Amino acid sequence: MPQRREQRERRRHRGSHQYYDEKRGKHTLGKVLAVIQLLISVIFVGILFNSGMIPMKYLAAGAAVLFVLFALTFGLQFARSKVNLIGVILSILISAALAFGTYYFMNMHKAISNLGGAEYKTDNMIVVVKKEDSAQSILDTENYIFGVQTAADRTNNEKMLTKLTTLIGQEPNVKEFTTIQEEAQALLDGRIEAAIYNEAFNSLIADDIEGYEDQIRILYQYGIDTKLEKVDQSVTEPFNVYISGIDVYGPISTNSRSDVNIIATVNPKTRQVLLTTTPRDYYVLLPGVSGNQRDKLTHAGIYGVDVSMATLEQLYNTDINYYARVNFTSLIEIVDTLGGIDVNSEYAFETRFGAQGYSFQKGVNHLNGKQALAFSRERHSFASGDNQRGKNQEAVITAIINKMLDPSMLTKAMDIVKELDDCVETNVSMDQLSKLIQMQLNSGGNWSILTDNAIGTGDSNTCYSSGSQMLYVMNPNEVSVSSISSKINRILGGEKITQ
């Protein structure tokens, strides 16, 4: 009997040790998981800190919460019951959530980095021949007569000719024309065999020669990058940003006429934004391009966004620090990503854009991307024509800004940033974009958005970019220009104004 009792005691003792060994093993696993949770927490907080987007008060509060969660999950591993399993489960769930958050935020940070900081403008120089021409490459044009125009864009023409000399092994045989329209017509007439020009001039040619693009093909193209002036302006101080809407579909890098020309004057201290629209046909000087000859404002975009900015700077006697270029495709995709926008219309009207008809009521309209584009483009329905179109464009931009500031959009932040990456080109740097986000998160609240638009009188005149051809232009109303100039500079100076 004593021997059997001793055997039972030994078995019970071994079982007890085995039980506590297993328990100790489970607790060790829980502690390891808690430490992993801590490491992921540190990485997550570090990424948020380095981004510069999150205000320090939120970052500190988040770090404190994560440390408390670590202390909780780690402390549960010292419990003498199955409570430690709760700590294990919590560690796994928290670590998974932080890992996902880290991945999500890193991708968003990368997308924002890609979005901002444009440093160059690109002119796409092309050599075109008639569609039926036998040349298959630029090497087949050794004995061709090349046409160039001398009225504008001479620097890029010279760079292109130098490139062609290298490619074909000799200086090209060149014939000069006064305007791009004359050069294009000479190609179609067979007086030259190839035409050299900036692809952005296609829009000018198409206005003058019907069906031109159906009769030619691009044989060779050469991108010329020009470095833009670096911006030294903090977004925490008042600034101007030029919003350029180019009149093409497709890649945002495409140079084109600037169909929408809006200056957004932003004062972060007074939380005011003034959107100023200048009609595309405004008859103005293009600094550094047209000399003393005037041209349409829309044509400034052909020579680069910097020329458009300089033109508006000169017109309104102000400095424009930043720019953002969007095209027709951009507007559709941005609005659709936001889930539509609510736009206030001053008039009820109908319009057609492409094959689709659209109807808008007076007052608030909820618009998808295509509807917003049609709303922004219409001018024939209004007595004031282009002036009302400018007001409608301001209404769309105001609606987009208000929608983006809605807290519910935080759930779509990644989608919005990715869409902007594909649709918008801007010289606002990653650092400044981060400061903008931090500033809004830190202060929150709404902004006061004001609008204004320049007016003028219709006329017909010659333009620098179009030679002797008579085109519709709008002569600026000097009183309107002076009033806008004053309003822009008052907001920049910190004055709170009303509409």
MOVENUR-V450776 format. One record per helix or strand of 3 or more residues. SS is the DSSP state (@ for helix, = for strand). FROM is the first residue (numbers start at 0). TO is the last residue. If there is no record, write none. Layout:
# MOVENUR-V450776
ss: (SS SS)
from: (FROM FROM)
to: (TO TO)
This chain:
# MOVENUR-V450776
ss: (@ @ @ = @ = @ = @ = @ @ = = = = = = @ @ = @ = = = = @ @ @ @ = = @ = @)
from: (1 55 82 119 137 144 153 172 179 193 198 211 215 238 257 271 281 293 296 304 321 327 340 348 355 362 368 385 406 429 447 455 463 469 477)
to: (50 77 114 129 140 148 167 176 188 197 207 213 226 245 266 276 284 295 302 315 326 336 344 352 359 366 376 403 422 442 452 461 465 475 491)
